Amino acid sequence: TLAPGIFESVWNYDEWAKYISASEEECAQMLIDITEKYGKYYLFVGSREPHPAIEQQSDQIKKIFDVNGATIYEISP
């Protein structure tokens, strides 16, 4: 779940397709890039979703909650 600007798209279809197939490093950078427009936000990664180790890619991405395979990250500019 990616919810900054909750009622407007963060990425277009091509950008989503790039994110889904990107490496962990590229995913992390794409998530950080969102902070330039929206500032700090939180990312929920559910237990059924791919769970890349994005927090290891940048100090700007911090795991703040983890339970039953679901994780919430804080992503800061």
C-alpha positions as CSV (number, residue, x, y, z in Angstrom):
1,T,0.0,0.0,0.0
2,L,1.4,3.3,-1.1
3,A,-0.8,6.2,0.1
4,P,0.8,9.7,-0.2
5,G,-1.7,11.8,-2.2
6,I,-4.1,9.0,-1.4
7,F,-6.7,10.2,-4.0
8,E,-4.2,10.8,-6.8
9,S,-1.7,8.5,-8.5
10,V,1.9,8.5,-7.3
11,W,3.1,6.7,-10.4
12,N,1.7,6.0,-13.8
13,Y,1.4,2.5,-15.2
14,D,4.9,2.4,-16.7
15,E,6.4,3.6,-13.4
16,W,4.5,0.9,-11.5
17,A,5.7,-1.8,-14.0
18,K,9.3,-0.5,-13.5
19,Y,8.9,-0.7,-9.7
20,I,7.5,-4.2,-9.7
21,S,10.4,-5.6,-11.8
22,A,13.2,-3.4,-10.2
23,S,16.1,-4.5,-8.0
24,E,15.9,-3.8,-4.3
25,E,18.3,-0.8,-4.8
26,E,16.1,0.6,-7.6
27,C,12.9,0.1,-5.6
28,A,14.4,1.9,-2.6
29,Q,15.4,4.9,-4.8
30,M,12.0,5.0,-6.4
31,L,10.4,5.1,-2.9
32,I,12.8,7.8,-1.7
33,D,12.0,9.9,-4.8
34,I,8.4,10.1,-3.8
35,T,9.4,12.1,-0.7
36,E,10.5,14.9,-3.0
37,K,6.9,15.6,-3.8
38,Y,5.0,14.3,-0.7
39,G,7.5,14.5,2.2
40,K,7.7,11.7,4.8
41,Y,5.2,8.8,4.4
42,Y,4.6,5.3,5.5
43,L,4.6,2.1,3.4
44,F,2.7,-1.0,4.4
45,V,4.0,-4.3,2.9
46,G,1.6,-7.1,3.5
47,S,2.5,-10.7,4.2
48,R,1.3,-11.8,0.6
49,E,3.4,-9.2,-1.2
50,P,7.1,-9.5,-2.2
51,H,9.1,-8.3,0.8
52,P,12.4,-6.9,-0.4
53,A,15.0,-5.8,2.1
54,I,14.5,-2.1,1.1
55,E,15.5,-0.7,4.5
56,Q,19.0,-2.0,3.9
57,Q,19.4,0.2,0.9
58,S,19.1,3.6,2.5
59,D,19.1,5.3,5.9
60,Q,16.0,7.2,4.7
61,I,14.0,3.9,4.9
62,K,13.3,2.6,8.4
63,K,11.3,-0.5,9.4
64,I,9.1,0.7,12.3
65,F,6.7,-2.2,12.8
66,D,6.8,-5.9,11.9
67,V,4.2,-8.5,12.8
68,N,3.1,-11.8,11.2
69,G,5.1,-11.0,8.0
70,A,3.5,-7.6,7.5
71,T,5.8,-4.6,7.8
72,I,5.4,-0.8,8.0
73,Y,8.3,1.4,6.8
74,E,8.9,5.1,7.4
75,I,10.3,6.8,4.3
76,S,11.8,10.2,4.9
77,P,13.3,12.8,2.6
